[in-house]
Amino acid sequence: MKDLRLMKGNEAMAEAAIRAGADAYFGYPITPQSEVIEYLMRENPAERTGMQVLQAESEVAAINMVYGAAGCGKRAMTTSSSPGVSLMAEGLSYIAGAELPCLVVNVVRGGPGLGTIQPSQSDYFQAVKGGGHGDYKLIVLAPATVQESVDYVKLGFELAFKYRNPVMILSDGIIGQMMEKVELFEQQPRLTEEFSWATVGKKPDRDSVIVTSLQLQSEEQEKVNLRLQAKYREVEKNEVRFESYECDDAEYLFVAFGSCARITRKAMEMARGKGIRVGLLRPQTVYPFPYDAINKLAGQVKGILSVEMNAGQMVEDVRLAVNGKTTVKHFGRFGGMIPSPAEILNALEQKIIGG
Amino acid sequence: MAENNIISPENLVYEKTSVLTDRVLHYCPGCGHGTAHRMLAEVVDELGIQGDTIGVAPVGCSVLAYYYFDVDMQEAAHGRAPAVATGIKRTMPEKYVFTYQGDGDLAAIGTAETLHACNRGENFLIVFINNGIYGMTGGQMAPTTLPGMKSSTSPYGRDVVTMGNPLKMTELVAELPGTCFVTRQSVHTPANARKTKRALKKAMEYQKQNKGTCFVEIVSNCPSGWKMTPAESNKWMEENMFPYYPLGDIKVPS
């Protein structure tokens, strides 16, 4: 029987973490995502599955607790929102450098600085282009619904362990806070495997395991980087995910991700009602980015509008994908403002069709 | 007597523990790290917990401690060792976990992580090497640098009015209900090294009993950073460091 619930995005992700067989959650409260740790503390997963939950003294500590648990081969995760994720940038770089698996959720709010507690997509660059120091990549999943938020918790852990790489769910204050119908997956078992790369206690028949991102010799550090880059190419080959709507006959194209893609879909329907043949491509992974799919559509359409709740970030990846084949413009509201479908339609008409 | 006759099992009175690797230490001549490593490794050996011990190395001179301890280890970001150790111990509660941190790592950039791990009473051992200077980066002022003491960032001596006072982390953490055993030792003489070893052993035994955080400070020397010979540095340590950082147990379990 299906396990259907009406749940808030943040609470649904917390429940999904328990059901995904997570070993540990470390977090620090910040709006608009504090319901994750509140739900976990209330649910007391130590009794349900043995999962450990701890409120850390800071986001800095939380991500380093994730590092420690991940270094033991455990399914570890944290959640935060924009200012907190900035504090985690150091730890994420170390986790990527040490090639550890973990899941990090960013329920994005508007910035810069303390910004606002309202939803935004202004952490796109931070999520997909770096955020911390060094050449590293997070695998970044961008849910548009509470259902996807739940499914990506499970998928996120799978990808994290498949590639031994940190995975980020790039949510936002809309998806985190809204309630929707969601089908929960069944309880998954917790890991019992002892990984060869994990610190689980040295066995007499093997060398000690060292979890580190330090190589003092440049030649060795370059080798680490080459290995990471080879891994990222594999990720780019295998893990691109997107959905497209009404693209077959499209003369124009919207590109939008996350909650913004849902609003843009409404704008697409309104445009179609007016006889404007516009389609929508919604990246579900923003790293790896669906460059090829957008490039293909670029040969077909007269113009592309990248709709984002930021000042123009993903539009740079859209331009890279399009590579000059057609016009690319950006439309965004930011600082916590949410665009209306009418505004988006108007932007299409002004910037692309009339532009 | 020929050398071959002397090297025989019955004449063996002391040997290097197998919990230390054969790798040549990178530490400067006369530095206390080597002895501190050895005391900790001997404790792990004698308790028979090599396969159940997970260590966390810091950023600082002992950043490469995992080259020398033959146990599974993780390298933490600067100051984050107690948070990393928390993640390890919470998910591997049956293991013996230790951090090994210098004064910059533990008492400056990692103050929050140190205090909160101790306050939560995390069941692991924190080994704190205090030599009052940043050795790895070339002799800058540490949070534990003594008043008037010269370093490359306090070239006229530490002026406590503008640079603040040396921080007594060990006394601070002893105040927290989460700590179980807090002590300050040194390794500059054989007698002191033996005392340190006894303290480390006690700490590991308390960890087995889940009694809370054990905190062992080792006041140490830094001949290179202090610009002294090893012998001079030990004398200077006795005359200047010990009055400010007195040796002995600060908190013992009841």
HADDOCK unambig.tbl for C-alpha pairs under 7 A between the chains (distance, minus, plus):
assign (segid A and resid 52 and name CA) (segid B and resid 90 and name CA) 6.98 0.50 0.50
assign (segid A and resid 57 and name CA) (segid B and resid 116 and name CA) 6.75 0.50 0.50
assign (segid A and resid 61 and name CA) (segid B and resid 80 and name CA) 6.89 0.50 0.50
assign (segid A and resid 61 and name CA) (segid B and resid 83 and name CA) 5.31 0.50 0.50
assign (segid A and resid 61 and name CA) (segid B and resid 113 and name CA) 6.51 0.50 0.50
assign (segid A and resid 64 and name CA) (segid B and resid 80 and name CA) 6.52 0.50 0.50
assign (segid A and resid 64 and name CA) (segid B and resid 83 and name CA) 5.51 0.50 0.50
assign (segid A and resid 64 and name CA) (segid B and resid 84 and name CA) 5.07 0.50 0.50
assign (segid A and resid 65 and name CA) (segid B and resid 83 and name CA) 4.97 0.50 0.50
assign (segid A and resid 65 and name CA) (segid B and resid 84 and name CA) 4.65 0.50 0.50
assign (segid A and resid 65 and name CA) (segid B and resid 86 and name CA) 5.90 0.50 0.50
assign (segid A and resid 65 and name CA) (segid B and resid 87 and name CA) 4.00 0.50 0.50
assign (segid A and resid 66 and name CA) (segid B and resid 87 and name CA) 5.96 0.50 0.50
assign (segid A and resid 67 and name CA) (segid B and resid 84 and name CA) 6.14 0.50 0.50
assign (segid A and resid 68 and name CA) (segid B and resid 84 and name CA) 4.23 0.50 0.50
assign (segid A and resid 68 and name CA) (segid B and resid 85 and name CA) 6.09 0.50 0.50
assign (segid A and resid 68 and name CA) (segid B and resid 87 and name CA) 4.47 0.50 0.50
assign (segid A and resid 68 and name CA) (segid B and resid 88 and name CA) 4.84 0.50 0.50
assign (segid A and resid 69 and name CA) (segid B and resid 87 and name CA) 4.53 0.50 0.50
assign (segid A and resid 69 and name CA) (segid B and resid 88 and name CA) 4.82 0.50 0.50
assign (segid A and resid 69 and name CA) (segid B and resid 91 and name CA) 6.15 0.50 0.50
assign (segid A and resid 72 and name CA) (segid B and resid 88 and name CA) 6.63 0.50 0.50
assign (segid A and resid 199 and name CA) (segid B and resid 54 and name CA) 6.75 0.50 0.50
assign (segid A and resid 199 and name CA) (segid B and resid 72 and name CA) 5.19 0.50 0.50
assign (segid A and resid 199 and name CA) (segid B and resid 73 and name CA) 6.40 0.50 0.50
assign (segid A and resid 201 and name CA) (segid B and resid 51 and name CA) 4.65 0.50 0.50
assign (segid A and resid 201 and name CA) (segid B and resid 52 and name CA) 4.80 0.50 0.50
assign (segid A and resid 201 and name CA) (segid B and resid 53 and name CA) 5.77 0.50 0.50
assign (segid A and resid 201 and name CA) (segid B and resid 54 and name CA) 6.17 0.50 0.50
assign (segid A and resid 201 and name CA) (segid B and resid 71 and name CA) 6.92 0.50 0.50
assign (segid A and resid 201 and name CA) (segid B and resid 72 and name CA) 5.62 0.50 0.50
assign (segid A and resid 202 and name CA) (segid B and resid 50 and name CA) 6.81 0.50 0.50
assign (segid A and resid 202 and name CA) (segid B and resid 51 and name CA) 4.54 0.50 0.50
assign (segid A and resid 202 and name CA) (segid B and resid 71 and name CA) 5.63 0.50 0.50
assign (segid A and resid 202 and name CA) (segid B and resid 72 and name CA) 5.48 0.50 0.50
assign (segid A and resid 203 and name CA) (segid B and resid 51 and name CA) 5.73 0.50 0.50
assign (segid A and resid 208 and name CA) (segid B and resid 70 and name CA) 5.94 0.50 0.50
assign (segid A and resid 208 and name CA) (segid B and resid 71 and name CA) 5.32 0.50 0.50
assign (segid A and resid 208 and name CA) (segid B and resid 72 and name CA) 4.78 0.50 0.50
assign (segid A and resid 209 and name CA) (segid B and resid 72 and name CA) 4.70 0.50 0.50
assign (segid A and resid 209 and name CA) (segid B and resid 73 and name CA) 6.33 0.50 0.50
assign (segid A and resid 210 and name CA) (segid B and resid 66 and name CA) 6.88 0.50 0.50
assign (segid A and resid 210 and name CA) (segid B and resid 72 and name CA) 5.93 0.50 0.50
assign (segid A and resid 210 and name CA) (segid B and resid 73 and name CA) 4.99 0.50 0.50
assign (segid A and resid 210 and name CA) (segid B and resid 74 and name CA) 5.64 0.50 0.50
assign (segid A and resid 211 and name CA) (segid B and resid 73 and name CA) 6.33 0.50 0.50
assign (segid A and resid 211 and name CA) (segid B and resid 74 and name CA) 4.49 0.50 0.50
assign (segid A and resid 211 and name CA) (segid B and resid 75 and name CA) 6.01 0.50 0.50
assign (segid A and resid 212 and name CA) (segid B and resid 74 and name CA) 6.04 0.50 0.50
assign (segid A and resid 212 and name CA) (segid B and resid 75 and name CA) 4.89 0.50 0.50
